[in-house]
Amino acid sequence: MRNKVVAFVPIKLNSQRLANKNILPLGDHSLSWYVFNNLLGIKKIDEVYVFCSDEQIMNYVPKGVKFLKRDRHLDGDLVKGNEIYRSFINKVDSDFYMLAHTTSPFMTHSSVENALNNVLGENYDSALSVQKKQTFIWYKGQTLNYESNNIPRTQDIEPIYIETSGFYIFKKEHFLTHERRVGFNPYFQELDDIEAIDIDTKEDYEFALKIIEKDKQLHLELN
């Protein structure tokens, strides 16, 4: 029997750092629209949910997305992610969950699908979107991935991987048992600089608008 996969995107409309972030216009759609459009196009995802306390969010997402109302206390600024994820999992059963966020509108279909295929192929117990950085890193006043008295070539340095928060794929049993959205043998889906953009501030949003506008101009030139 094929494993069931449910994708969900938690959204609150009272964002603080960037007001109304999730429903701001971006090109021809809202910011929220892009991640849902991506997820709906992946055949191995059985259901796609928006997990929000306000049903008006449905005005900003594509047809085919299911609405699941969440308790308003989960919109609180001090609420941790795991509390939100647990609430959803307790309401919607699945073998695997894909947690995604609206703030990553430039993730490609192929990146998400490749990560999911690697997990469903049973070589990995989870997956997450990351950026690979192969450069000189310091942490708490100390070099993290090289010795300062033995400086390597950049191409030989030990890379680090930074979570982008774009998506996470995990087993239900892993989360319920260990409270982890990343398992013990995760697949790292590397994203390029554009895919990895995460919109949390006004500056992030303005940069995303420039990317959309540039893509429109390029499309017009090619046609």
PyRosetta script that sets phi, psi and omega in degrees:
from pyrosetta import init, pose_from_sequence

init()
pose = pose_from_sequence("MRNKVVAFVPIKLNSQRLANKNILPLGDHSLSWYVFNNLLGIKKIDEVYVFCSDEQIMNYVPKGVKFLKRDRHLDGDLVKGNEIYRSFINKVDSDFYMLAHTTSPFMTHSSVENALNNVLGENYDSALSVQKKQTFIWYKGQTLNYESNNIPRTQDIEPIYIETSGFYIFKKEHFLTHERRVGFNPYFQELDDIEAIDIDTKEDYEFALKIIEKDKQLHLELN")
pose.set_psi(1, 134.3)
pose.set_omega(1, -178.7)
pose.set_phi(2, -70.7)
pose.set_psi(2, 140.7)
pose.set_omega(2, 177.4)
pose.set_phi(3, -68.4)
pose.set_psi(3, 139.9)
pose.set_omega(3, 175.8)
pose.set_phi(4, -82.7)
pose.set_psi(4, 138.5)
pose.set_omega(4, 178.8)
pose.set_phi(5, -124.7)
pose.set_psi(5, 124.9)
pose.set_omega(5, 176.8)
pose.set_phi(6, -119.5)
pose.set_psi(6, 128.6)
pose.set_omega(6, 175.0)
pose.set_phi(7, -101.6)
pose.set_psi(7, 139.4)
pose.set_omega(7, 176.3)
pose.set_phi(8, -141.3)
pose.set_psi(8, 146.8)
pose.set_omega(8, -178.9)
pose.set_phi(9, -125.0)
pose.set_psi(9, 107.4)
pose.set_omega(9, 176.7)
pose.set_phi(10, -75.8)
pose.set_psi(10, 132.7)
pose.set_omega(10, -178.0)
pose.set_phi(11, -136.5)
pose.set_psi(11, 134.9)
pose.set_omega(11, 167.1)
pose.set_phi(12, -122.1)
pose.set_psi(12, 141.9)
pose.set_omega(12, -174.9)
pose.set_phi(13, -88.0)
pose.set_psi(13, -11.7)
pose.set_omega(13, -178.8)
pose.set_phi(14, -98.8)
pose.set_psi(14, 51.7)
pose.set_omega(14, 179.5)
pose.set_phi(15, -64.6)
pose.set_psi(15, 147.5)
pose.set_omega(15, -172.6)
pose.set_phi(16, -99.8)
pose.set_psi(16, -51.0)
pose.set_omega(16, -174.5)
pose.set_phi(17, -64.6)
pose.set_psi(17, -35.4)
pose.set_omega(17, 178.3)
pose.set_phi(18, -134.5)
pose.set_psi(18, 104.2)
pose.set_omega(18, -173.3)
pose.set_phi(19, -57.6)
pose.set_psi(19, 135.7)
pose.set_omega(19, 178.7)
pose.set_phi(20, 56.6)
pose.set_psi(20, 29.4)
pose.set_omega(20, -173.6)
pose.set_phi(21, -49.0)
pose.set_psi(21, -49.1)
pose.set_omega(21, -170.3)
pose.set_phi(22, -70.2)
pose.set_psi(22, -15.7)
pose.set_omega(22, -179.8)
pose.set_phi(23, -117.4)
pose.set_psi(23, 12.8)
pose.set_omega(23, 176.7)
pose.set_phi(24, -65.4)
pose.set_psi(24, 146.7)
pose.set_omega(24, 177.7)
pose.set_phi(25, -70.8)
pose.set_psi(25, 138.5)
pose.set_omega(25, 175.8)
pose.set_phi(26, -141.0)
pose.set_psi(26, 103.2)
pose.set_omega(26, -173.3)
pose.set_phi(27, 67.3)
pose.set_psi(27, -130.4)
pose.set_omega(27, -177.2)
pose.set_phi(28, -88.5)
pose.set_psi(28, 0.7)
pose.set_omega(28, -174.7)
pose.set_phi(29, -136.5)
pose.set_psi(29, -179.3)
pose.set_omega(29, 172.0)
pose.set_phi(30, -85.0)
pose.set_psi(30, 163.3)
pose.set_omega(30, 176.6)
pose.set_phi(31, -56.6)
pose.set_psi(31, -40.0)
pose.set_omega(31, -177.8)
pose.set_phi(32, -62.6)
pose.set_psi(32, -30.4)
pose.set_omega(32, -172.0)
pose.set_phi(33, -59.6)
pose.set_psi(33, -38.1)
pose.set_omega(33, -168.0)
pose.set_phi(34, -65.7)
pose.set_psi(34, -46.8)
pose.set_omega(34, -177.9)
pose.set_phi(35, -65.3)
pose.set_psi(35, -37.9)
pose.set_omega(35, 179.7)
pose.set_phi(36, -68.0)
pose.set_psi(36, -40.4)
pose.set_omega(36, 177.6)
pose.set_phi(37, -60.3)
pose.set_psi(37, -37.9)
pose.set_omega(37, 177.7)
pose.set_phi(38, -64.4)
pose.set_psi(38, -50.3)
pose.set_omega(38, -176.2)
pose.set_phi(39, -65.6)
pose.set_psi(39, -37.3)
pose.set_omega(39, -179.2)
pose.set_phi(40, -64.8)
pose.set_psi(40, -22.9)
pose.set_omega(40, -178.2)
pose.set_phi(41, -85.8)
pose.set_psi(41, 1.3)
pose.set_omega(41, -177.5)
pose.set_phi(42, -101.8)
pose.set_psi(42, 113.6)
pose.set_omega(42, -171.0)
pose.set_phi(43, -62.1)
pose.set_psi(43, -32.0)
pose.set_omega(43, -176.4)
pose.set_phi(44, -79.9)
pose.set_psi(44, -3.1)
pose.set_omega(44, 172.4)
pose.set_phi(45, -91.3)
pose.set_psi(45, 120.5)
pose.set_omega(45, -173.7)
pose.set_phi(46, -81.1)
pose.set_psi(46, -37.0)
pose.set_omega(46, -178.6)
pose.set_phi(47, -143.6)
pose.set_psi(47, 145.1)
pose.set_omega(47, 178.0)
pose.set_phi(48, -124.9)
pose.set_psi(48, 123.4)
pose.set_omega(48, -176.6)
pose.set_phi(49, -118.1)
pose.set_psi(49, 148.1)
pose.set_omega(49, 162.9)
pose.set_phi(50, -106.3)
pose.set_psi(50, 129.1)
pose.set_omega(50, -175.9)
pose.set_phi(51, -110.9)
pose.set_psi(51, 97.9)
pose.set_omega(51, -169.1)
pose.set_phi(52, -145.0)
pose.set_psi(52, 152.0)
pose.set_omega(52, 179.9)
pose.set_phi(53, -84.5)
pose.set_psi(53, -7.8)
pose.set_omega(53, -174.7)
pose.set_phi(54, -128.2)
pose.set_psi(54, 118.6)
pose.set_omega(54, -175.0)
pose.set_phi(55, -68.8)
pose.set_psi(55, -12.0)
pose.set_omega(55, 178.4)
pose.set_phi(56, -64.6)
pose.set_psi(56, -15.2)
pose.set_omega(56, 177.8)
pose.set_phi(57, -60.0)
pose.set_psi(57, -24.4)
pose.set_omega(57, -178.3)
pose.set_phi(58, -65.9)
pose.set_psi(58, -16.1)
pose.set_omega(58, 175.8)
pose.set_phi(59, -74.6)
pose.set_psi(59, -8.0)
pose.set_omega(59, -172.6)
pose.set_phi(60, -121.6)
pose.set_psi(60, 9.6)
pose.set_omega(60, -179.4)
pose.set_phi(61, -125.8)
pose.set_psi(61, 160.1)
pose.set_omega(61, -178.7)
pose.set_phi(62, -70.3)
pose.set_psi(62, 160.7)
pose.set_omega(62, 173.6)
pose.set_phi(63, -64.7)
pose.set_psi(63, 144.2)
pose.set_omega(63, -179.0)
pose.set_phi(64, 107.5)
pose.set_psi(64, -16.7)
pose.set_omega(64, 177.4)
pose.set_phi(65, -81.6)
pose.set_psi(65, 136.2)
pose.set_omega(65, 177.7)
pose.set_phi(66, -93.8)
pose.set_psi(66, 141.7)
pose.set_omega(66, 178.7)
pose.set_phi(67, -98.9)
pose.set_psi(67, 131.1)
pose.set_omega(67, 172.3)
pose.set_phi(68, -126.6)
pose.set_psi(68, 118.4)
pose.set_omega(68, -177.1)
pose.set_phi(69, -75.9)
pose.set_psi(69, 131.5)
pose.set_omega(69, 177.5)
pose.set_phi(70, -109.4)
pose.set_psi(70, 157.1)
pose.set_omega(70, 179.8)
pose.set_phi(71, -62.4)
pose.set_psi(71, 140.8)
pose.set_omega(71, -176.6)
pose.set_phi(72, -65.6)
pose.set_psi(72, -23.8)
pose.set_omega(72, 179.3)
pose.set_phi(73, -65.0)
pose.set_psi(73, -20.4)
pose.set_omega(73, 178.0)
pose.set_phi(74, -74.4)
pose.set_psi(74, -8.1)
pose.set_omega(74, 175.6)
pose.set_phi(75, -84.1)
pose.set_psi(75, -3.4)
pose.set_omega(75, -177.2)
pose.set_phi(76, -64.2)
pose.set_psi(76, 146.9)
pose.set_omega(76, -176.6)
pose.set_phi(77, -66.5)
pose.set_psi(77, -22.4)
pose.set_omega(77, -177.1)
pose.set_phi(78, -98.9)
pose.set_psi(78, 0.7)
pose.set_omega(78, 179.5)
pose.set_phi(79, -72.8)
pose.set_psi(79, 130.9)
pose.set_omega(79, 179.5)
pose.set_phi(80, -86.0)
pose.set_psi(80, 155.3)
pose.set_omega(80, -177.1)
pose.set_phi(81, -55.9)
pose.set_psi(81, -43.5)
pose.set_omega(81, -175.6)
pose.set_phi(82, -60.2)
pose.set_psi(82, -30.9)
pose.set_omega(82, 177.7)
pose.set_phi(83, -66.4)
pose.set_psi(83, -38.6)
pose.set_omega(83, 177.9)
pose.set_phi(84, -68.3)
pose.set_psi(84, -44.7)
pose.set_omega(84, -177.7)
pose.set_phi(85, -64.4)
pose.set_psi(85, -42.0)
pose.set_omega(85, -179.6)
pose.set_phi(86, -62.1)
pose.set_psi(86, -40.2)
pose.set_omega(86, 179.0)
pose.set_phi(87, -61.2)
pose.set_psi(87, -43.2)
pose.set_omega(87, 179.3)
pose.set_phi(88, -65.6)
pose.set_psi(88, -46.7)
pose.set_omega(88, -177.0)
pose.set_phi(89, -61.7)
pose.set_psi(89, -33.8)
pose.set_omega(89, 178.3)
pose.set_phi(90, -70.0)
pose.set_psi(90, -18.4)
pose.set_omega(90, -178.5)
pose.set_phi(91, -99.3)
pose.set_psi(91, -31.2)
pose.set_omega(91, -175.6)
pose.set_phi(92, -126.4)
pose.set_psi(92, 118.5)
pose.set_omega(92, -177.4)
pose.set_phi(93, -84.5)
pose.set_psi(93, 144.0)
pose.set_omega(93, 176.1)
pose.set_phi(94, -165.7)
pose.set_psi(94, 164.2)
pose.set_omega(94, 173.5)
pose.set_phi(95, -82.7)
pose.set_psi(95, -42.7)
pose.set_omega(95, 178.5)
pose.set_phi(96, -127.2)
pose.set_psi(96, 147.6)
pose.set_omega(96, 175.3)
pose.set_phi(97, -121.3)
pose.set_psi(97, 142.1)
pose.set_omega(97, 169.4)
pose.set_phi(98, -114.6)
pose.set_psi(98, 115.3)
pose.set_omega(98, 175.6)
pose.set_phi(99, -94.8)
pose.set_psi(99, 124.7)
pose.set_omega(99, 179.8)
pose.set_phi(100, -132.7)
pose.set_psi(100, 165.9)
pose.set_omega(100, -176.8)
pose.set_phi(101, -131.0)
pose.set_psi(101, 145.2)
pose.set_omega(101, -178.0)
pose.set_phi(102, -68.5)
pose.set_psi(102, -19.9)
pose.set_omega(102, -172.9)
pose.set_phi(103, -76.6)
pose.set_psi(103, 3.0)
pose.set_omega(103, 177.9)
pose.set_phi(104, -119.6)
pose.set_psi(104, 71.2)
pose.set_omega(104, -172.9)
pose.set_phi(105, -74.8)
pose.set_psi(105, -13.3)
pose.set_omega(105, -173.7)
pose.set_phi(106, -101.4)
pose.set_psi(106, 5.0)
pose.set_omega(106, 174.8)
pose.set_phi(107, -60.9)
pose.set_psi(107, 139.8)
pose.set_omega(107, -178.3)
pose.set_phi(108, -89.8)
pose.set_psi(108, 155.2)
pose.set_omega(108, 175.7)
pose.set_phi(109, -56.2)
pose.set_psi(109, -43.0)
pose.set_omega(109, -175.2)
pose.set_phi(110, -65.8)
pose.set_psi(110, -35.2)
pose.set_omega(110, 179.3)
pose.set_phi(111, -66.1)
pose.set_psi(111, -46.3)
pose.set_omega(111, -179.3)
pose.set_phi(112, -65.2)
pose.set_psi(112, -44.9)
pose.set_omega(112, -178.1)
pose.set_phi(113, -65.0)
pose.set_psi(113, -40.4)
pose.set_omega(113, 179.8)
pose.set_phi(114, -63.2)
pose.set_psi(114, -42.9)
pose.set_omega(114, 178.8)
pose.set_phi(115, -62.2)
pose.set_psi(115, -43.4)
pose.set_omega(115, 179.9)
pose.set_phi(116, -63.8)
pose.set_psi(116, -42.5)
pose.set_omega(116, 179.6)
pose.set_phi(117, -61.5)
pose.set_psi(117, -37.3)
pose.set_omega(117, 179.6)
pose.set_phi(118, -67.2)
pose.set_psi(118, -35.8)
pose.set_omega(118, 178.0)
pose.set_phi(119, -73.9)
pose.set_psi(119, -44.9)
pose.set_omega(119, -179.3)
pose.set_phi(120, -67.5)
pose.set_psi(120, -22.9)
pose.set_omega(120, 176.1)
pose.set_phi(121, -74.2)
pose.set_psi(121, -3.4)
pose.set_omega(121, 173.3)
pose.set_phi(122, 70.2)
pose.set_psi(122, 14.6)
pose.set_omega(122, 173.2)
pose.set_phi(123, -83.4)
pose.set_psi(123, -20.5)
pose.set_omega(123, -179.1)
pose.set_phi(124, -133.7)
pose.set_psi(124, 152.8)
pose.set_omega(124, -179.6)
pose.set_phi(125, -97.1)
pose.set_psi(125, -2.2)
pose.set_omega(125, -178.1)
pose.set_phi(126, -169.9)
pose.set_psi(126, 174.7)
pose.set_omega(126, 177.0)
pose.set_phi(127, -153.5)
pose.set_psi(127, 156.3)
pose.set_omega(127, 176.5)
pose.set_phi(128, -153.2)
pose.set_psi(128, 154.9)
pose.set_omega(128, 178.1)
pose.set_phi(129, -86.2)
pose.set_psi(129, 134.8)
pose.set_omega(129, -176.3)
pose.set_phi(130, -140.3)
pose.set_psi(130, 164.6)
pose.set_omega(130, 165.7)
pose.set_phi(131, -114.9)
pose.set_psi(131, 134.0)
pose.set_omega(131, 177.0)
pose.set_phi(132, -90.8)
pose.set_psi(132, 126.4)
pose.set_omega(132, 177.6)
pose.set_phi(133, -121.9)
pose.set_psi(133, 118.4)
pose.set_omega(133, -179.6)
pose.set_phi(134, -114.4)
pose.set_psi(134, 79.5)
pose.set_omega(134, -177.0)
pose.set_phi(135, -150.8)
pose.set_psi(135, -176.4)
pose.set_omega(135, -174.2)
pose.set_phi(136, -85.4)
pose.set_psi(136, 118.7)
pose.set_omega(136, -172.5)
pose.set_phi(137, -117.3)
pose.set_psi(137, 135.0)
pose.set_omega(137, 174.5)
pose.set_phi(138, -115.6)
pose.set_psi(138, 147.7)
pose.set_omega(138, 176.6)
pose.set_phi(139, -145.5)
pose.set_psi(139, 123.4)
pose.set_omega(139, -179.1)
pose.set_phi(140, 52.4)
pose.set_psi(140, 45.5)
pose.set_omega(140, 174.6)
pose.set_phi(141, 79.3)
pose.set_psi(141, 5.7)
pose.set_omega(141, -179.4)
pose.set_phi(142, -127.5)
pose.set_psi(142, 148.5)
pose.set_omega(142, 174.4)
pose.set_phi(143, -66.1)
pose.set_psi(143, 140.2)
pose.set_omega(143, -174.7)
pose.set_phi(144, -99.7)
pose.set_psi(144, -38.3)
pose.set_omega(144, -173.0)
pose.set_phi(145, -126.7)
pose.set_psi(145, 19.9)
pose.set_omega(145, 173.7)
pose.set_phi(146, -162.7)
pose.set_psi(146, 164.1)
pose.set_omega(146, 177.0)
pose.set_phi(147, -97.4)
pose.set_psi(147, 129.2)
pose.set_omega(147, -174.5)
pose.set_phi(148, -66.2)
pose.set_psi(148, -19.1)
pose.set_omega(148, 177.5)
pose.set_phi(149, -96.9)
pose.set_psi(149, 7.1)
pose.set_omega(149, 178.5)
pose.set_phi(150, -147.6)
pose.set_psi(150, 72.6)
pose.set_omega(150, -172.1)
pose.set_phi(151, -75.0)
pose.set_psi(151, 118.7)
pose.set_omega(151, -179.5)
pose.set_phi(152, -82.1)
pose.set_psi(152, 170.1)
pose.set_omega(152, 168.8)
pose.set_phi(153, -68.8)
pose.set_psi(153, 149.3)
pose.set_omega(153, -178.1)
pose.set_phi(154, -56.6)
pose.set_psi(154, -39.5)
pose.set_omega(154, -177.4)
pose.set_phi(155, -70.4)
pose.set_psi(155, -14.1)
pose.set_omega(155, 179.5)
pose.set_phi(156, -101.0)
pose.set_psi(156, -6.3)
pose.set_omega(156, -174.7)
pose.set_phi(157, -71.9)
pose.set_psi(157, 150.4)
pose.set_omega(157, 178.9)
pose.set_phi(158, -69.4)
pose.set_psi(158, 119.7)
pose.set_omega(158, -178.4)
pose.set_phi(159, -73.6)
pose.set_psi(159, 157.2)
pose.set_omega(159, 170.3)
pose.set_phi(160, -118.6)
pose.set_psi(160, 160.1)
pose.set_omega(160, -178.4)
pose.set_phi(161, -123.8)
pose.set_psi(161, 126.5)
pose.set_omega(161, -176.4)
pose.set_phi(162, -108.2)
pose.set_psi(162, 125.8)
pose.set_omega(162, 176.9)
pose.set_phi(163, -64.0)
pose.set_psi(163, 135.9)
pose.set_omega(163, 177.2)
pose.set_phi(164, -96.4)
pose.set_psi(164, -13.3)
pose.set_omega(164, -175.7)
pose.set_phi(165, 68.5)
pose.set_psi(165, 8.7)
pose.set_omega(165, 178.4)
pose.set_phi(166, -61.5)
pose.set_psi(166, -50.1)
pose.set_omega(166, 176.9)
pose.set_phi(167, -157.1)
pose.set_psi(167, 157.5)
pose.set_omega(167, 173.9)
pose.set_phi(168, -137.6)
pose.set_psi(168, 139.7)
pose.set_omega(168, 176.2)
pose.set_phi(169, -121.9)
pose.set_psi(169, 128.3)
pose.set_omega(169, -176.1)
pose.set_phi(170, -151.0)
pose.set_psi(170, 159.7)
pose.set_omega(170, 177.6)
pose.set_phi(171, -81.6)
pose.set_psi(171, 145.3)
pose.set_omega(171, 177.3)
pose.set_phi(172, -57.2)
pose.set_psi(172, -46.0)
pose.set_omega(172, -176.0)
pose.set_phi(173, -62.6)
pose.set_psi(173, -33.8)
pose.set_omega(173, 179.3)
pose.set_phi(174, -65.7)
pose.set_psi(174, -44.1)
pose.set_omega(174, -177.9)
pose.set_phi(175, -68.1)
pose.set_psi(175, -45.5)
pose.set_omega(175, -176.4)
pose.set_phi(176, -67.4)
pose.set_psi(176, -31.8)
pose.set_omega(176, -177.9)
pose.set_phi(177, -85.9)
pose.set_psi(177, -40.7)
pose.set_omega(177, -171.6)
pose.set_phi(178, -116.5)
pose.set_psi(178, -3.0)
pose.set_omega(178, -178.2)
pose.set_phi(179, 58.3)
pose.set_psi(179, 40.7)
pose.set_omega(179, -176.4)
pose.set_phi(180, -121.9)
pose.set_psi(180, 132.7)
pose.set_omega(180, 171.5)
pose.set_phi(181, -92.1)
pose.set_psi(181, -6.3)
pose.set_omega(181, 172.2)
pose.set_phi(182, -122.6)
pose.set_psi(182, 128.4)
pose.set_omega(182, -177.8)
pose.set_phi(183, -78.7)
pose.set_psi(183, -153.5)
pose.set_omega(183, -175.7)
pose.set_phi(184, -102.4)
pose.set_psi(184, -9.4)
pose.set_omega(184, 176.9)
pose.set_phi(185, -140.2)
pose.set_psi(185, 70.6)
pose.set_omega(185, -172.5)
pose.set_phi(186, -82.1)
pose.set_psi(186, 151.1)
pose.set_omega(186, 170.5)
pose.set_phi(187, -93.5)
pose.set_psi(187, 128.4)
pose.set_omega(187, 179.0)
pose.set_phi(188, -95.1)
pose.set_psi(188, 111.1)
pose.set_omega(188, 175.3)
pose.set_phi(189, -89.3)
pose.set_psi(189, 107.7)
pose.set_omega(189, -177.0)
pose.set_phi(190, -77.9)
pose.set_psi(190, 133.0)
pose.set_omega(190, 177.8)
pose.set_phi(191, -110.8)
pose.set_psi(191, 148.8)
pose.set_omega(191, 174.8)
pose.set_phi(192, -79.8)
pose.set_psi(192, 179.1)
pose.set_omega(192, -172.4)
pose.set_phi(193, -63.0)
pose.set_psi(193, -33.8)
pose.set_omega(193, 179.9)
pose.set_phi(194, -75.8)
pose.set_psi(194, -46.3)
pose.set_omega(194, 178.7)
pose.set_phi(195, -58.2)
pose.set_psi(195, -32.9)
pose.set_omega(195, -173.5)
pose.set_phi(196, -82.2)
pose.set_psi(196, -3.8)
pose.set_omega(196, -179.0)
pose.set_phi(197, -58.9)
pose.set_psi(197, 130.3)
pose.set_omega(197, -179.4)
pose.set_phi(198, -122.0)
pose.set_psi(198, 118.6)
pose.set_omega(198, -172.5)
pose.set_phi(199, -92.8)
pose.set_psi(199, 106.2)
pose.set_omega(199, 179.3)
pose.set_phi(200, -126.7)
pose.set_psi(200, -20.0)
pose.set_omega(200, -176.0)
pose.set_phi(201, -125.8)
pose.set_psi(201, 169.8)
pose.set_omega(201, 177.3)
pose.set_phi(202, -59.9)
pose.set_psi(202, -39.1)
pose.set_omega(202, 179.6)
pose.set_phi(203, -65.2)
pose.set_psi(203, -40.7)
pose.set_omega(203, 176.7)
pose.set_phi(204, -60.2)
pose.set_psi(204, -44.9)
pose.set_omega(204, -178.2)
pose.set_phi(205, -63.9)
pose.set_psi(205, -43.8)
pose.set_omega(205, 179.9)
pose.set_phi(206, -63.8)
pose.set_psi(206, -36.3)
pose.set_omega(206, 177.0)
pose.set_phi(207, -66.5)
pose.set_psi(207, -41.2)
pose.set_omega(207, 178.5)
pose.set_phi(208, -63.5)
pose.set_psi(208, -37.9)
pose.set_omega(208, 176.8)
pose.set_phi(209, -61.0)
pose.set_psi(209, -39.1)
pose.set_omega(209, 178.9)
pose.set_phi(210, -65.8)
pose.set_psi(210, -38.1)
pose.set_omega(210, 178.6)
pose.set_phi(211, -65.3)
pose.set_psi(211, -44.5)
pose.set_omega(211, 178.8)
pose.set_phi(212, -60.5)
pose.set_psi(212, -44.6)
pose.set_omega(212, -179.0)
pose.set_phi(213, -64.4)
pose.set_psi(213, -40.3)
pose.set_omega(213, 178.5)
pose.set_phi(214, -64.6)
pose.set_psi(214, -40.6)
pose.set_omega(214, 178.5)
pose.set_phi(215, -63.8)
pose.set_psi(215, -38.2)
pose.set_omega(215, 178.2)
pose.set_phi(216, -64.0)
pose.set_psi(216, -45.6)
pose.set_omega(216, -179.9)
pose.set_phi(217, -62.4)
pose.set_psi(217, -40.9)
pose.set_omega(217, 178.6)
pose.set_phi(218, -63.6)
pose.set_psi(218, -41.4)
pose.set_omega(218, 179.0)
pose.set_phi(219, -62.2)
pose.set_psi(219, -41.7)
pose.set_omega(219, 179.0)
pose.set_phi(220, -65.1)
pose.set_psi(220, -38.8)
pose.set_omega(220, 180.0)
pose.set_phi(221, -65.8)
pose.set_psi(221, -37.2)
pose.set_omega(221, -178.4)
pose.set_phi(222, -75.9)
pose.set_psi(222, -18.8)
pose.set_omega(222, -178.8)
pose.set_phi(223, -110.8)
pose.dump_pdb("model.pdb")
